[in-house]
Amino acid sequence: MTDQLVFEVKDRIATIRLNRPDRYNAFTPEMLKAWADALRECKDREDVYVIVLTGTGKGFCSGGDVGNMQNRTEDSAYSRRLFLSDYVHQIPLLLEQIDKPVIVAVNGVATGAGMDMALMGDLRVAARSAKFAETYLKVGLFAGDGGSWYLPRLVGTPKALELFWTARWVSAEEAERIGIVNQVVEDDQLMEATYELAAKIAAQPPVAVRMIKRAVKQGASLDIRTHLDMAASHMASMYTTEDHKEAVNAFKDKREPVFKGK
């Protein structure tokens, strides 16, 4: 483990906090490895219902450490490709395997790959002081981490190209307006609002919550006939879950349900 990342689980909510505040949480191989390990643990732990990702200090994540880029200019193309595939790409690939909701609390600047890492979550809550920028052109690069896949799906292709080609800053308010974030709150309310949202989701029947995420994600790449066929199969299995039976019984008894994730 590394002190560059903090991981904890409480009340069915896992928190992953990037912890290099002096570098605006720019990631390193050590941080990325710990990040991937935390995601694997979240995937396997039955007591984790929701995952929260945030950063320490004034920044959420500034992406790769630009200060070290000059030292890497002599690296071979193959070694750079390995860094992406063995470290950076592990985050989106693991997130694709996790049906549990992922909420990103954007506590400050999110630039380049840092912005893209925020886009990889399912929901985003932003502090009012947060701001976003796809800054790759400023260092003569492009989004090699998956950002060019995620951003168009949130804001549409023309807006995504504009943000990539101009590398301009987007305020939290604009980010909410164009669909990058779900909610903007005052800075001192960020984590309270994020955990309140996480707790609301964690209180829902977890099997159904995860099935909704899976259906929405898979539906984005399926034709309607295939999607409906998949949905029918999933729905049939959902009727057999203990959570469904508990929800129906609680409704009849006029009480709050207690879900076990089965």
C-alpha positions as CSV (number, residue, x, y, z in Angstrom):
1,M,0.0,0.0,0.0
2,T,1.1,3.7,-0.4
3,D,0.3,6.9,1.4
4,Q,-0.5,8.4,-2.0
5,L,-4.0,6.9,-1.6
6,V,-6.4,6.5,1.3
7,F,-9.0,3.7,1.3
8,E,-11.7,3.0,3.9
9,V,-15.1,1.4,4.2
10,K,-17.9,2.7,6.5
11,D,-21.6,2.2,6.5
12,R,-21.6,0.2,3.2
13,I,-19.8,3.1,1.5
14,A,-16.2,2.7,0.3
15,T,-14.1,5.9,0.0
16,I,-11.0,6.1,-2.3
17,R,-9.2,9.4,-1.7
18,L,-6.2,10.4,-3.9
19,N,-3.6,11.8,-1.6
20,R,-0.8,13.9,-3.2
21,P,-2.2,17.3,-2.4
22,D,1.2,19.0,-3.0
23,R,0.9,17.9,-6.7
24,Y,-2.9,18.4,-7.0
25,N,-3.1,14.6,-6.8
26,A,-1.2,14.0,-10.0
27,F,-1.0,10.2,-10.3
28,T,2.0,8.0,-10.2
29,P,2.4,4.3,-10.8
30,E,2.2,3.7,-7.1
31,M,-1.0,5.6,-6.7
32,L,-2.5,3.9,-9.8
33,K,-1.6,0.4,-8.5
34,A,-3.2,1.2,-5.1
35,W,-6.2,2.7,-6.8
36,A,-6.7,-0.5,-8.9
37,D,-6.2,-2.7,-5.8
38,A,-8.9,-0.7,-3.9
39,L,-11.3,-1.1,-6.8
40,R,-10.7,-4.9,-6.9
41,E,-11.4,-5.0,-3.1
42,C,-14.6,-2.9,-3.6
43,K,-15.8,-5.3,-6.3
44,D,-15.3,-8.4,-4.1
45,R,-16.5,-7.1,-0.7
46,E,-20.1,-7.8,0.2
47,D,-20.2,-4.9,2.6
48,V,-19.5,-2.3,-0.1
49,Y,-22.6,-1.1,-1.8
50,V,-21.4,2.3,-3.1
51,I,-18.0,3.7,-4.0
52,V,-17.0,7.3,-3.5
53,L,-13.8,8.8,-5.2
54,T,-12.4,12.1,-4.2
55,G,-9.1,14.0,-3.7
56,T,-7.2,15.6,-0.9
57,G,-6.6,19.3,-0.8
58,K,-7.4,21.9,-3.4
59,G,-7.4,19.6,-6.4
60,F,-9.2,16.5,-7.4
61,C,-6.6,15.3,-9.9
62,S,-4.3,17.0,-12.3
63,G,-3.7,13.8,-14.3
64,G,-0.2,12.7,-15.1
65,D,2.6,14.5,-13.4
66,V,3.6,17.1,-16.0
67,G,6.7,18.0,-13.9
68,N,8.1,14.6,-14.7
69,M,7.2,14.6,-18.4
70,Q,10.5,16.0,-19.5
71,N,12.3,13.1,-17.8
72,R,10.1,10.7,-19.9
73,T,10.7,12.2,-23.3
74,E,13.4,9.7,-24.0
75,D,11.3,6.7,-23.1
76,S,10.5,4.3,-25.9
77,A,7.0,4.3,-27.4
78,Y,6.6,0.8,-26.2
79,S,7.4,1.7,-22.6
80,R,4.9,4.5,-22.7
81,R,2.3,2.2,-24.1
82,L,3.0,-0.3,-21.2
83,F,2.6,2.5,-18.6
84,L,-0.9,3.3,-20.1
85,S,-2.0,-0.4,-20.4
86,D,-0.5,-1.7,-17.1
87,Y,-1.4,1.3,-14.9
88,V,-3.7,4.0,-16.3
89,H,-6.0,1.7,-18.3
90,Q,-6.6,-0.6,-15.3
91,I,-8.9,2.0,-13.8
92,P,-11.5,2.2,-16.6
93,L,-11.2,-1.5,-17.3
94,L,-11.9,-2.4,-13.6
95,L,-14.8,0.1,-13.4
96,E,-16.4,-1.6,-16.4
97,Q,-16.4,-4.8,-14.3
98,I,-18.0,-3.2,-11.2
99,D,-21.8,-3.0,-11.1
100,K,-21.8,-1.0,-7.8
101,P,-22.4,2.7,-8.2
102,V,-19.4,5.0,-8.3
103,I,-19.8,8.6,-7.2
104,V,-17.0,11.1,-7.8
105,A,-16.7,14.1,-5.4
106,V,-14.8,16.7,-7.4
107,N,-13.2,18.9,-4.8
108,G,-11.1,21.1,-7.0
109,V,-9.4,21.3,-10.3
110,A,-9.7,18.2,-12.6
111,T,-7.5,18.5,-15.6
112,G,-6.4,16.3,-18.5
113,A,-6.4,12.6,-17.3
114,G,-7.7,13.9,-14.0
115,M,-10.8,15.2,-15.6
116,D,-11.1,11.9,-17.5
117,M,-10.9,9.9,-14.3
118,A,-13.8,11.9,-12.9
119,L,-15.8,11.1,-16.1
120,M,-15.3,7.4,-15.5
121,G,-17.6,7.5,-12.4
122,D,-21.4,7.0,-12.7
123,L,-22.3,10.3,-10.9
124,R,-20.4,13.4,-10.1
125,V,-20.9,16.0,-7.4
126,A,-18.8,19.1,-7.7
127,A,-17.7,21.8,-5.3
128,R,-18.5,25.2,-6.6
129,S,-14.8,26.1,-6.9
130,A,-14.1,23.0,-9.0
131,K,-13.2,23.4,-12.6
132,F,-12.4,21.2,-15.5
133,A,-10.2,21.2,-18.6
134,E,-9.1,18.8,-21.2
135,T,-5.5,20.2,-21.3
136,Y,-3.8,17.6,-23.5
137,L,-3.1,20.0,-26.4
138,K,-1.1,22.3,-24.1
139,V,1.5,19.5,-23.8
140,G,1.1,18.2,-27.4
141,L,-0.9,15.1,-26.5
142,F,-4.4,13.7,-26.6
143,A,-6.6,11.7,-24.3
144,G,-4.9,8.3,-24.2
145,D,-6.7,7.2,-21.1
146,G,-10.2,6.8,-22.4
147,G,-11.3,10.5,-22.1
148,S,-12.1,10.6,-25.8
149,W,-14.6,7.7,-25.2
150,Y,-16.2,9.1,-22.1
151,L,-16.6,12.8,-22.8
152,P,-18.7,12.5,-26.1
153,R,-21.1,10.2,-24.3
154,L,-21.8,12.8,-21.7
155,V,-21.8,16.1,-23.7
156,G,-22.1,15.0,-27.3
157,T,-19.4,14.9,-30.0
158,P,-19.4,18.6,-31.0
159,K,-19.0,19.9,-27.4
160,A,-16.4,17.2,-26.6
161,L,-14.3,18.3,-29.6
162,E,-14.6,21.9,-28.6
163,L,-13.4,21.1,-25.1
164,F,-10.5,19.0,-26.5
165,W,-9.5,21.5,-29.2
166,T,-9.6,24.6,-27.0
167,A,-8.4,23.2,-23.7
168,R,-10.4,25.9,-22.0
169,W,-11.6,25.8,-18.4
170,V,-15.1,24.8,-17.6
171,S,-16.6,26.1,-14.3
172,A,-18.6,23.8,-12.1
173,E,-21.8,25.6,-13.1
174,E,-21.1,25.1,-16.8
175,A,-20.1,21.5,-16.1
176,E,-23.5,20.9,-14.6
177,R,-25.3,22.7,-17.4
178,I,-23.7,20.6,-20.2
179,G,-24.0,17.3,-18.3
180,I,-20.5,16.7,-17.0
181,V,-21.6,16.8,-13.3
182,N,-25.0,16.0,-11.7
183,Q,-24.9,18.5,-8.9
184,V,-22.9,21.5,-7.7
185,V,-22.7,22.4,-4.0
186,E,-20.8,24.8,-1.8
187,D,-17.3,23.7,-1.1
188,D,-17.8,23.1,2.6
189,Q,-20.8,20.9,1.8
190,L,-19.2,18.7,-0.9
191,M,-18.5,15.5,1.1
192,E,-21.7,15.9,3.2
193,A,-23.8,16.1,0.0
194,T,-21.8,13.2,-1.6
195,Y,-22.3,10.9,1.3
196,E,-25.9,11.8,1.6
197,L,-26.4,10.8,-2.1
198,A,-24.3,7.6,-1.5
199,A,-26.3,6.7,1.6
200,K,-29.6,7.1,-0.4
201,I,-28.4,4.7,-3.0
202,A,-26.8,2.3,-0.5
203,A,-30.3,2.0,1.2
204,Q,-31.9,0.7,-2.0
205,P,-32.0,-3.0,-2.9
206,P,-28.4,-3.6,-4.0
207,V,-29.0,-6.3,-6.6
208,A,-31.5,-4.1,-8.4
209,V,-29.2,-1.1,-8.2
210,R,-26.4,-3.0,-9.8
211,M,-28.7,-4.5,-12.4
212,I,-29.9,-1.0,-13.4
213,K,-26.2,0.1,-13.9
214,R,-25.5,-3.0,-16.0
215,A,-28.6,-2.6,-18.1
216,V,-27.9,1.1,-18.8
217,K,-24.2,0.5,-19.6
218,Q,-24.9,-2.5,-21.8
219,G,-27.8,-0.8,-23.5
220,A,-25.6,2.0,-24.8
221,S,-24.0,-0.5,-27.2
222,L,-27.0,-2.7,-28.1
223,D,-29.8,-2.5,-30.5
224,I,-33.3,-2.3,-28.9
225,R,-34.3,-5.9,-29.8
226,T,-31.1,-7.3,-28.1
227,H,-31.5,-4.9,-25.2
228,L,-35.1,-6.0,-24.6
229,D,-34.2,-9.7,-24.8
230,M,-31.4,-9.1,-22.2
231,A,-33.7,-7.1,-20.0
232,A,-36.4,-9.8,-20.0
233,S,-33.9,-12.4,-18.8
234,H,-32.5,-10.1,-16.1
235,M,-36.0,-9.1,-15.0
236,A,-37.1,-12.8,-14.7
237,S,-34.2,-13.5,-12.4
238,M,-34.9,-10.4,-10.3
239,Y,-38.3,-11.7,-9.3
240,T,-36.6,-14.5,-7.4
241,T,-34.4,-12.3,-5.2
242,E,-34.9,-12.0,-1.5
243,D,-34.7,-8.2,-1.9
244,H,-37.7,-8.2,-4.2
245,K,-39.8,-10.3,-1.8
246,E,-38.7,-8.1,1.1
247,A,-39.6,-4.9,-0.8
248,V,-43.1,-6.3,-1.6
249,N,-43.7,-7.4,2.0
250,A,-42.5,-4.1,3.4
251,F,-44.9,-2.2,1.1
252,K,-47.8,-4.4,2.2
253,D,-46.8,-4.0,5.9
254,K,-46.3,-0.3,5.5
255,R,-42.7,-0.4,6.9
256,E,-39.2,0.3,5.8
257,P,-37.6,-2.6,4.0
258,V,-34.3,-4.2,5.1
259,F,-32.3,-5.4,2.1
260,K,-29.6,-8.1,2.3
261,G,-28.3,-7.9,-1.2
262,K,-29.6,-11.4,-2.2
